[in-house]
Amino acid sequence: MSTRQKITNQLMKAAFPKRKQIKPQIKEAAKKTKWNILRGDQVQVISRNHPEYGKQGIVKLVDRKRDRVIVENVNLGKKYLKPDLDRGLKGKTIQKERSIHYSNVNLVDPVTGEPTRASRKYLEDGSKVRVSKKSGAIIPRPDILSVRRRPKPVNVTESDTANDDDVWEVTYVHTLEEYVKNSQQQA
């Protein structure tokens, strides 16, 4: 590499330190607006060239930025934990779930137990539900979605009202005479 190129590269790195190409899979994931697979759903690996083809599991995490899901006990890989001599822990190898691309898994039909695609329909009461393409059965939303993954912090202080009766207690009654008196004083 010539000296001129080296200097140009150094100047470009100094001028644009965070310049980075966006990966195409992240661009594709950003285009998506509708997701059929949710955390807590039963899914099956449908990609024939995947080593875990045919395995079923429950979705632990949906990474919408990267278009990937993590499924319980599917696509396990080794993770090496370093030893921590200060705390007296030895190094060890553990099995950890790795992510799978969203297109390589499908929802499991609740009636047949086979992988199926899903569509959306509205019920008579106006609620939107997921419907299996194979059997036409309604795929219920997982119960785990009602529990937040990261709970909201609750800070109880002295200024918070703990008793419900205290909240509804009337502590000030505004009368017409007081209003007229205050308005005359201000004028």
C-alpha positions as CSV (number, residue, x, y, z in Angstrom):
1,M,0.0,0.0,0.0
2,S,1.3,3.4,-1.0
3,T,2.0,6.1,1.6
4,R,-0.7,8.3,0.1
5,Q,-3.3,5.5,0.6
6,K,-2.2,4.9,4.2
7,I,-2.5,8.6,5.0
8,T,-5.9,8.8,3.2
9,N,-7.2,5.8,5.2
10,Q,-6.0,7.3,8.5
11,L,-7.7,10.6,7.7
12,M,-11.0,8.8,6.8
13,K,-10.9,6.9,10.0
14,A,-10.3,10.1,12.0
15,A,-13.0,12.0,10.1
16,F,-15.6,9.2,10.3
17,P,-14.8,7.0,13.3
18,K,-18.3,5.4,13.5
19,R,-18.8,4.8,9.8
20,K,-20.1,1.3,9.5
21,Q,-22.1,-0.6,7.0
22,I,-25.5,-1.8,8.1
23,K,-25.9,-5.6,7.5
24,P,-28.5,-6.6,4.9
25,Q,-30.3,-8.9,7.4
26,I,-30.8,-6.0,9.8
27,K,-32.2,-3.9,6.9
28,E,-34.7,-6.7,6.1
29,A,-35.7,-7.0,9.7
30,A,-36.3,-3.2,9.9
31,K,-38.8,-3.5,7.1
32,K,-41.0,-6.0,9.0
33,T,-44.1,-4.6,10.8
34,K,-46.1,-7.8,11.7
35,W,-44.8,-10.7,13.7
36,N,-46.7,-14.0,14.1
37,I,-44.2,-15.6,16.5
38,L,-44.3,-14.3,20.1
39,R,-42.4,-15.1,23.3
40,G,-43.9,-18.2,24.8
41,D,-45.2,-19.8,21.5
42,Q,-44.6,-23.4,20.6
43,V,-42.5,-23.6,17.4
44,Q,-40.8,-26.2,15.3
45,V,-37.6,-26.0,13.2
46,I,-38.7,-26.3,9.5
47,S,-35.4,-25.7,7.7
48,R,-34.3,-29.1,6.3
49,N,-30.6,-28.2,6.3
50,H,-30.6,-27.2,10.0
51,P,-29.1,-29.9,12.3
52,E,-32.1,-29.5,14.6
53,Y,-34.7,-30.1,11.9
54,G,-38.1,-31.2,13.3
55,K,-37.4,-30.3,16.9
56,Q,-40.1,-28.4,18.8
57,G,-39.7,-25.9,21.7
58,I,-41.0,-22.8,23.3
59,V,-39.7,-19.4,22.2
60,K,-37.7,-17.7,25.0
61,L,-36.8,-14.5,23.2
62,V,-37.7,-12.8,19.9
63,D,-35.0,-10.4,18.6
64,R,-36.9,-8.2,16.2
65,K,-33.9,-6.1,15.3
66,R,-32.0,-9.1,13.9
67,D,-35.0,-11.1,12.8
68,R,-34.1,-14.1,15.0
69,V,-35.6,-16.2,17.8
70,I,-34.2,-18.2,20.7
71,V,-36.0,-21.5,21.4
72,E,-35.7,-23.6,24.5
73,N,-33.5,-26.7,24.2
74,V,-33.0,-26.2,20.4
75,N,-29.8,-25.2,18.7
76,L,-27.6,-25.7,21.8
77,G,-24.0,-24.7,21.6
78,K,-21.1,-24.7,24.0
79,K,-20.2,-21.6,26.0
80,Y,-16.9,-21.5,27.9
81,L,-17.0,-19.7,31.2
82,K,-13.6,-18.3,32.4
83,P,-12.4,-19.2,35.9
84,D,-12.7,-16.5,38.5
85,L,-9.9,-17.0,41.0
86,D,-11.0,-14.2,43.3
87,R,-14.3,-15.9,44.0
88,G,-12.9,-19.4,43.8
89,L,-14.8,-20.5,40.7
90,K,-13.4,-22.9,38.2
91,G,-13.7,-22.5,34.4
92,K,-16.4,-24.7,32.9
93,T,-18.3,-25.4,29.7
94,I,-22.1,-25.0,29.6
95,Q,-24.8,-25.6,26.9
96,K,-26.6,-22.5,25.8
97,E,-29.4,-21.9,23.3
98,R,-28.3,-20.0,20.2
99,S,-30.6,-17.9,18.0
100,I,-32.3,-19.2,14.9
101,H,-33.5,-17.1,12.0
102,Y,-37.2,-16.3,12.1
103,S,-37.8,-17.9,8.7
104,N,-36.4,-21.3,9.9
105,V,-39.2,-21.9,12.5
106,N,-43.0,-22.1,12.2
107,L,-45.8,-22.0,14.8
108,V,-47.1,-25.4,15.9
109,D,-50.8,-26.0,15.2
110,P,-52.6,-26.5,18.5
111,V,-54.9,-29.1,17.0
112,T,-52.6,-31.3,14.8
113,G,-49.2,-30.6,16.5
114,E,-47.6,-29.9,13.1
115,P,-45.9,-26.7,11.9
116,T,-48.2,-24.2,10.3
117,R,-48.3,-20.7,9.0
118,A,-50.6,-18.2,10.7
119,S,-53.0,-15.5,9.5
120,R,-54.9,-12.9,11.5
121,K,-58.7,-12.6,11.8
122,Y,-61.2,-10.5,13.8
123,L,-63.7,-12.2,16.0
124,E,-67.3,-11.0,16.5
125,D,-66.3,-9.2,19.6
126,G,-63.7,-7.2,17.7
127,S,-60.6,-8.9,19.1
128,K,-57.8,-9.8,16.7
129,V,-56.5,-13.4,16.9
130,R,-54.0,-15.6,15.1
131,V,-55.5,-18.5,13.1
132,S,-53.8,-21.6,11.8
133,K,-53.7,-22.0,8.0
134,K,-53.8,-25.8,8.2
135,S,-56.7,-26.5,10.6
136,G,-58.3,-23.1,11.0
137,A,-57.9,-23.3,14.8
138,I,-57.3,-20.2,16.9
139,I,-53.7,-19.9,18.2
140,P,-54.0,-18.3,21.6
141,R,-51.6,-15.6,22.9
142,P,-49.2,-17.1,25.4
143,D,-49.9,-16.4,29.1
144,I,-46.3,-15.4,29.7
145,L,-46.8,-12.2,27.7
146,S,-48.9,-10.8,30.6
147,V,-45.7,-10.9,32.7
148,R,-43.1,-8.3,31.8
149,R,-39.6,-9.5,31.1
150,R,-38.2,-6.4,32.9
151,P,-40.6,-5.4,35.7
152,K,-41.2,-1.7,36.1
153,P,-39.4,-0.3,39.2
154,V,-41.7,0.5,42.1
155,N,-40.4,3.1,44.5
156,V,-42.7,3.5,47.5
157,T,-42.0,6.8,49.4
158,E,-43.6,8.6,52.3
159,S,-45.6,10.8,49.9
160,D,-47.3,7.8,48.3
161,T,-50.8,6.9,49.6
162,A,-50.9,3.3,50.8
163,N,-54.6,3.2,51.9
164,D,-57.4,3.4,49.3
165,D,-59.7,5.1,51.7
166,D,-57.3,8.0,52.1
167,V,-57.3,8.5,48.3
168,W,-61.0,9.2,48.1
169,E,-61.2,11.2,51.3
170,V,-62.4,14.8,50.7
171,T,-59.9,17.1,52.4
172,Y,-61.0,20.5,51.0
173,V,-64.5,21.7,50.1
174,H,-64.6,24.8,48.0
175,T,-67.6,27.1,48.7
176,L,-69.1,29.9,46.5
177,E,-68.5,32.4,49.4
178,E,-64.8,31.7,49.5
179,Y,-64.5,32.0,45.7
180,V,-66.2,35.4,45.7
181,K,-64.1,36.6,48.7
182,N,-60.8,35.5,46.9
183,S,-61.8,37.1,43.6
184,Q,-62.5,40.4,45.3
185,Q,-59.2,40.4,47.1
186,Q,-57.3,39.8,43.8
187,A,-59.2,42.6,42.0
